[in-house]
Amino acid sequence: MTKYLLDTNVILRFANPSDKQHDLVTEAVAILLKQSDECYLTH
């Protein structure tokens, strides 16, 4: 299992369905999670 800190741009694209790269980011995060990797955010 690998841990990933998601960049702000990834989060913004993931949260905005109208972004051109929303589908790409959603698929990338889904692949990581399916591999039992962990994705983190900071505040």
C-alpha positions in Angstrom: 0.0 0.0 0.0 1.3 3.4 -1.0 0.2 6.7 0.5 -0.4 9.7 -1.7 -0.9 13.4 -0.7 -3.2 14.8 -3.4 -2.3 18.2 -4.8 -4.9 21.0 -4.6 -5.3 21.0 -8.4 -6.3 17.3 -8.3 -8.9 18.1 -5.6 -10.3 21.0 -7.5 -10.7 19.0 -10.7 -12.1 16.1 -8.8 -14.7 18.3 -7.1 -15.7 20.2 -10.3 -17.6 18.0 -12.8 -17.4 20.7 -15.5 -13.6 20.8 -15.4 -12.0 19.4 -18.6 -9.8 17.0 -16.6 -12.5 15.9 -14.1 -12.9 12.4 -15.7 -9.1 11.9 -15.8 -8.6 12.8 -12.2 -11.6 10.8 -11.1 -10.3 7.7 -12.9 -6.8 8.2 -11.5 -7.9 8.4 -7.9 -10.3 5.4 -8.4 -7.4 3.3 -9.7 -5.3 4.2 -6.6 -8.1 3.3 -4.3 -8.8 0.0 -6.1 -5.1 -0.9 -5.5 -5.6 -0.3 -1.8 -3.5 2.8 -1.9 -4.4 5.7 0.4 -5.1 9.3 -0.8 -4.8 12.1 1.7 -5.7 15.8 1.8 -4.2 18.5 4.1 -5.8 21.6 5.4 
